[in-house]
Amino acid sequence: MAATAVRYLRSVGASTVAEPVEALPRPDLRAVGEDERLPLDGAEFRRVLGHFASGVTVITALDDEGPAGFACQSFASLSLDPPLIAFMVARTSTTWPRIAQAGTFCVNILGAEQGTLCRGFAVSGGDKFAGVTYDAAPSSGAPRLDGVPAWLDCTIHAVHTGGDHLIVVGRVDALGATEAGEPLLFHQGKFGQFQA
């Protein structure tokens, strides 16, 4: 499916390198009001949603301090025309402000054998790029991780609030995928692989 999306987006010109854009201002943040909280147990909410299997990505960017990135399973395609994707990030993320400042990012879609790589980007603090091989994505210069089955080079298009998370919409400026390779899946707190 990723290869089909790549072919379509290339046919509408999405693979061209876009002109640089200025970073968007950070959105105004506010606390979640008591009237916005549902009477649900957080642990039960997480347990039930754990039944939804998802792919896993690493969102990366390059700012004045160097490379930045975090593991993200809340990623989705959003629109073919224009080519948009979305991911969600916790408001408490220490990496998100760096990505917001950069204004651009690369979505690295992880393969079945990249669970260790994912765990390295899922922790807070430390040098997440220690020992990680990458090159520069063609449009943004954000780290494109070695060996990923697919990647999307994006510019921040919009940021919306969503409870304790932010919904980031990215415009795809360049992308690529290999024809082979199974995805890394996350289900009920564990990594797994796709099997037809």
HELIX and SHEET records of a PDB file:
HELIX    1   1 ALA A    2  SER A   11  1                                  10    
HELIX    2   2 GLU A   34  GLU A   36  5                                   3    
HELIX    3   3 GLY A   42  LEU A   49  1                                   8    
HELIX    4   4 TRP A   96  ALA A  102  1                                   7    
HELIX    5   5 GLY A  115  ALA A  122  1                                   8    
SHEET    1   A 3 SER A  54  GLY A  55  0                                        
SHEET    2   A 3 LEU A 184  HIS A 187 -1                                        
SHEET    3   A 3 LYS A 190  GLN A 193 -1                                        
SHEET    1   B 7 GLY A  66  CYS A  72  0                                        
SHEET    2   B 7 THR A  57  ASP A  63 -1                                        
SHEET    3   B 7 THR A 104  ILE A 109 -1                                        
SHEET    4   B 7 ALA A 150  GLY A 162 -1                                        
SHEET    5   B 7 HIS A 165  ALA A 177 -1                                        
SHEET    6   B 7 LEU A  84  ALA A  90 -1                                        
SHEET    7   B 7 PHE A  75  SER A  79 -1                                        
SHEET    1   C 2 TYR A 134  ALA A 136  0                                        
SHEET    2   C 2 PRO A 143  LEU A 145 -1                                        
END                                                                             
